[in-house]
Amino acid sequence: MKDKLQKLISEYGRIAFAVYLSIFALTMLGFGLAIAQGFEVDGVSSTAGTLGAAWVATKLTQPLRIGATLVLTPMVGAVINRRRSAE
């Protein structure tokens, strides 16, 4: 998988990076909202507890997020290239 990811980055560059970060942000936001809605976090700062738990959950999904990046980046790249060539 590491070789596929490196090939993807060399071919798509910033597009691959943007897709990965978008997936990361959406996953983190989704977990953060789910935890905030379903669990009461006790401690000094409930915001830090929620964000920490969301980060851990997001980190556990990293292999899935990398796989999604490998699948989605060529599609996003094709759409972007089509739009650039239409201009």
PyMOL commands that set and color helices and strands:
alter all, ss='L'
color gray80, all
select helices_A, chain A and resi 2-12+14-38+46-60+62-86
alter helices_A, ss='H'
color red, helices_A
deselect
rebuild
show_as cartoon
